[in-house]
Amino acid sequence: MSQKSEDTVREHQWISSDTELVNLCGQLKSVQWLAVDTEFVRTNTFYPVPGLVQLYDGERVYLVDPLPITDWSPLSGIFAQPDILKVLHACGEDLELFFSLGIQQPQPLFDTQVAAAMLGGELNEGLQNLVNRNLDLHLTKHETRSDWTLRPLSDEQIRYAKEDVVILLPLFEKQKEALLDRGQYDLVLAEGDLMGAQAANPIAEDVYYLKLRGGWKLRKHAQSLLATLASWREREAKARNIPRRRICTDDDLIQLAMRRPESLGQITQCTKLMGSQLRKFGKLILELVKEDEAREPAGDEFVMIRPPLPKSAKELYQQVREMAQSIASEKGINPGLLASRSMLEELVDWYLKGQAAEQPALLRTWRGDILGSLLMDVLQTGEDDR
């Protein structure tokens, strides 16, 4: 980093009590923007374990130690303040951490990774590469996998934590200028709104099974059991604060729903559950299977896992994809950001099934403003030609 940046990085204030956080947030109420980053550990837990929250107002870095903090409402107030822009990089896991701590999602939100893709860069470009490419500076990343819950933090950890948040100011300023020139600055903020809303409303336990795309081949009665098992695993993982895989994998859930085991031995025959996993969860799984057998069959209201598009729809999908890529190229946006494969498949599936369900993502919000009418024209024309 430049000498000026290095001098700035050396200046910081450590925040390690509720009172200090209240005082800090009182100072931050008048700032125009705030760079935000977090450090956490998440190896053997369902929820991220907070290690540090970094804030930078353009003058000083504030390192908030989450271990002694019991009241996050002052920071929630700052994050909710509409006249303070919050700048983060690749903020998905940061937002998840805020949700787990009960902190208001930061809005308005500018994600520098999203901005890079909006400007035609890589879809998930890392901060180190982004800074090197845009600012010709090199960030060290050797502290990425440190244990941020240990105290005291090392000098190297503190330097790393400060660098990551300080560098967001010059990066943001350069990206903002380019985005304003292209009329796309507001689109990055719109995507930030979507990311914050998604983090504040995670997928409900009873519909988590819909994420298990590998279960689409199962018949309705098996998918109904899969829904029950997936919901149980979510509750169990949260209650025990352990990763889902420590209970059973997605593939295990699908096999259980398909095979409907009646004994522990049958569980071991169709899954990888064994040892302590089997002892802890085997009987519970058998009870859920037995209860499902006695339950009324799933009705028409049951939502099935979306299957892959049929071969007959491949040409229509390709036409929609080509249009989306053409518009992305015209506007200089990474095509994966504007319209991912999953979004395009969802759109085609929705159209072919009569458009009865809620409109898919590509027809809503900023993506719909850019692509909506054009993609609908392609769908209607393509369907007429089939």
Residue, then its C-alpha position, 0 to 999 in steps of 0.5 A: m500500500s502507499q505511504k499515505s495508506e500505511d499511515t492511515v492504517r496505523e490509526h485505530q480505536w479499540i471498542s470493547s464495551d457497550t458504553e464505548l459502542v454507544n459513544l462511537c455510534g454517537q460520533l458516527k451519526s454525522v458521517q456520510w459513509l462508513a466502510v464495514d468489514t467483519e472477521f469470524v470463525r465458522t468451522n464447527t458451528f452453524y452460526p458464525v462466531p464473531g471475532l471482530v467488526q471493523l468500521y472506517d469513517g475516512e478518518r479513523v478505523y474502529l475495531v469493535d471487539p464483539l466478545p464483550i458486547t451485549d447490546w448491538s442496538p447502537l450499531s443497528g441504528i447506524f446501519a439503518q440510518p439512510d443518509i449513511l452509505k455502508v460500503l462492504h466487499a463480498c458482504g454475504e457472510d458479513l450480513e449473515l453474521f449481523f443477522s445472527l447477532g441481531i444487528q440491523q442489516p446495513q442500508p443503503l449498501f454498496d458492495t464493491q464485489v457487486a460493483a466490479a461485476m456491474l462494471g464488467g469484471e469477474l462475478n466473484e472477484g476477491l478484494q486482493n485482486l480487485v485492489n491490485r487491478n484498480l489501485d495498483l496496490h497489494l494487500t496481504k491475505h495471510e491472516t485470512r484463516s486466523d482464529w479471530t476469537l483468541r485474545p489478544l489479537s496479533d499485530e499482523q491480525i490487526r494490520y490485516a483487519k485495518e487494511d481490508v476496511v481502509i482500502l474500501l474508500p479509494l476503491f469505492e470512489k473509483q468504482k462510483e465514478a465509473l458507475l455514475d458515468r454509465g448510469q449504473y450506480d443506483l443498480v449497485l445500491a438496488e442489489g444491496d437492498l436485495m442482499g440485505a432483505q435476503a439476509a434479514n429473511p433467510i429461507a424458512e425451515d419448512v421450505y429448506y428442502l427446495k434447496l436440495r435440487g438433487g431431490w427433484k426425481l423423488r415422487k411427491h410422497a418422498q419429497s414430502l418426507l424430504a421436506t420433513l427431514a430437511s426441516w428437522r435438520e435445520r432445527e437440530a443444527k440451529a439448536r446444537n449450533i453445529p454444521r448441517r453436515r454434522i447431522c447428515t448431508d444433503d445426499d443422506l436426506i435424499q436417500l432417507a426420503m427415498r428408502r424410508p428406512e425402518s431400522l438403524g441397520q437400514i439407515t447405514q445401508c442407504t446413508k453414510l451415517m455411522g458412529s456418534q451421528l447414528r447414535k445421536f440422530g438415528k432413532l429421531i430419523l426413524e420416528l420421523v419416517k414412521e410419523d410420515e407414514a401415518r400422515e395424510p398424503a401431500g395435497d396439490e398445495f405441496v410445492m415440488i422441487r423444480p426439476p431441470l428444464p425438459k429437452s423440449a425447452k432447451e431451445l427456448y432457454q438458449q434464446v432467452r440466454e442469448m438475449a440476456q447475454s446480449i443486453a449484458s454485453e451492451k451495458g457492460i455488465n457481467p452476464g452472471l450478475l445480470a442473469s444467472r443460469s438459475m434465474l434464466e431457468e426459473l424464468v423459462d420454467w415459470y413461463l411454460k407452467g402458465q405464469a401462475a406462481e410469483q414472478p421470478a427474479l428476472l422480472r422483478t426489481w432492477r433486473g426486470d427493469i432492464l430485461g423484463s419486457l425483452l425476455m418476455d418478448v423472446l419467450q412469447t415468440g419462442e413459444d409460438d414457434r415451438 
